[in-house]
Amino acid sequence: MDLKIINSSKDEIEVELDNLTMVEILRVYLNKDSAVSFAAWKREHPTKNPVLKVKTKGKTAKKAINDAVNSITKDLDNFEKDFLKMK
């Protein structure tokens, strides 16, 4: 997966990703974080990559994305364990 930081400051970041599904999952998990005041993505055209914009209060935007990725990973690990128990 390609990731390109377009704009970055302490409490705001814009990141271009090449995977629409991953951008949407990140947006959902970021909006669960109380330190995130804004998380949304846009795409100028269907042939263009989506751009995720995140604004935070109380933690850095990069930390918020990192926390969201860790939460996604943890949930997927739990899902895998539950799925394997079903056999």
C-alpha positions in Angstrom: 0.0 0.0 0.0 1.4 3.4 -1.0 1.0 6.3 1.5 2.0 9.9 0.7 1.9 12.7 3.2 0.6 15.8 1.5 0.5 18.2 4.4 1.5 17.6 8.0 1.6 19.7 11.2 1.3 18.8 14.8 -2.5 18.6 14.9 -3.4 18.2 11.3 -2.4 15.9 8.5 -3.4 15.1 4.9 -2.5 11.6 3.6 -3.0 10.2 0.2 -3.5 6.4 0.1 -4.0 4.1 -2.8 -6.6 1.9 -1.2 -10.2 3.2 -0.8 -11.2 0.5 1.6 -8.3 1.3 4.0 -9.1 5.0 3.9 -12.7 4.3 4.9 -11.7 1.9 7.7 -9.2 4.5 9.0 -11.8 7.2 9.0 -14.2 5.1 11.0 -11.7 4.2 13.6 -10.3 7.8 13.8 -13.8 9.2 14.4 -14.1 6.8 17.5 -11.1 8.7 19.1 -12.1 11.5 21.3 -8.9 13.4 20.5 -9.8 13.5 16.8 -12.0 16.6 16.0 -12.2 15.8 12.3 -11.5 12.8 10.1 -12.8 12.5 6.5 -11.5 11.6 3.1 -12.2 13.0 -0.4 -11.4 12.0 -3.9 -11.4 14.5 -6.7 -12.1 11.9 -9.4 -12.7 8.1 -9.4 -9.3 7.7 -11.2 -7.5 9.6 -8.4 -6.4 8.3 -5.0 -8.4 9.3 -1.9 -6.9 11.9 0.5 -7.6 11.5 4.2 -7.6 14.6 6.4 -7.3 14.4 10.1 -7.5 17.2 12.7 -6.8 16.5 16.4 -6.9 18.1 19.8 -4.8 16.7 22.7 -2.6 14.4 20.6 -0.7 14.7 17.3 -2.4 13.7 14.1 0.3 11.1 13.4 -0.3 9.5 16.8 -4.0 9.4 16.2 -3.5 7.5 12.9 -1.0 5.2 14.6 -3.6 4.5 17.4 -6.3 3.8 14.8 -4.0 1.4 12.9 -3.2 -0.4 16.2 -7.0 -0.7 17.0 -7.7 -2.0 13.5 -4.9 -4.6 13.9 -6.2 -5.7 17.3 -9.8 -6.0 16.1 -8.7 -8.1 13.1 -6.6 -10.4 15.3 -9.6 -10.9 17.6 -11.8 -11.6 14.6 -9.3 -14.1 13.3 -9.2 -15.9 16.7 -13.0 -16.0 16.9 -13.3 -17.3 13.3 -10.7 -20.1 13.9 -12.7 -21.2 17.0 -15.7 -21.8 14.8 -14.2 -24.8 13.1 
